[in-house]
Amino acid sequence: MENRIKEYREKKSLSQGNLAELCEVSRQTINAIENNKYDPTLQLTFNLARNLGVTVDELFFGGKEDKE
């Protein structure tokens, strides 16, 4: 599933390691998700969105910008 995690992570000046700590997963997990090699669980999806300050739709489907 395509996602915009890296984009939003970089906007918040977070490293993969920082985001991993916030979400209580490994840095490798964040890397795999960003590179579309792993689909996160529903709980991790909500944690990612919360910690990045965006909705799940914005994170995985483009949200507001795709609607324009």
Number of C-alpha atoms within 10 A of each C-alpha: 12 14 19 14 23 18 12 19 18 12 10 13 11 14 14 20 16 15 22 18 12 14 20 11 13 14 16 12 17 23 17 13 18 19 15 13 12 13 16 16 9 10 9 14 16 17 17 24 19 14 14 20 14 15 17 19 12 18 22 15 16 15 14 10 8 8 7 5
